[in-house]
Amino acid sequence: MESNLENQSARRTWIVILGLLMLILAKGMFTYFVVGDLGQPTWDYRPVPDVPGESPYAIYAPQPYPQHVRGDKGE
């Protein structure tokens, strides 16, 4: 009687393991084939300077003396 229970338990364990493995493989295949790599994007924003005030897309006009240091016209 006990060997029958052990066989059923082992069989259920393998069924669960194989089911989870199939689920992982199915998700991977879905991601690979459906989502996939769509290639290079079509837009081109061109390089934009790192300083926000120098960017052509800046909200505010550039300051005449942007440095916040003491000195010639930068006070």
N, C-alpha and C positions, 0 to 999 in steps of 0.2 A: 504494500500500500504506500509506503513511504517513497519508494523509487518512482512511483507514478506521480506523486506530488512534486518530487525533485525535477522530473522531466518536464512537467507543465510549467514549473517556475523558471527553469532554464529557457524553455521555449518562449515564454512571455518576455523574459529579459532580452533575448535576441530580437524578438519582434519589435520591442520598444527601441532598442539600439538602432536597428535597421531603419525603422520609421523616422527617427530623428536624423539619421544620416541622409536619408532621401529628402527630408525637408530642407536640410542645409544645402544639399546639392541643387535642389530645385530653386531655392532662393538665389544661389550663385548663378545658375544658368539664366534665370529671369533678369538679374542685374546685368549680366554680360550681354545678352542678346537684345533686351528691350531698352534698358537705360543706356548702356554703352557709352562710347566716346563719340560725341557729335562733331569733333574736329575743332579747328580754329574758329573763334568767334568772328563775325563779319564786321563788327564795329572797330573803329580806329580813333581813339581819343588823343593820340599823339602824346609825347612826353610833356608833362606839366611840371613846372618848377616846384620844388618842395616848399618854398616859402609862400604862404597863402597870398600875401600882398603882391607878389610878382606874377601870379597866375593871371592869364587873360580872363579866367572865369571868376575872379575875385569879386566880392560884394562891394568892398570899399576901395576908393582910389588910393594909390600909394602915397605914403607920407613923404614930405620933402626931405626930412631928416629922420629916418626911422630908427637910428641908434639911440638907445636909452642910456647913454654914457655921458659923463661930463667932458666937455671939450668944445671944439669949434662948431657952433650951431647945432650941437646935439644935446643941449641941456634940457 
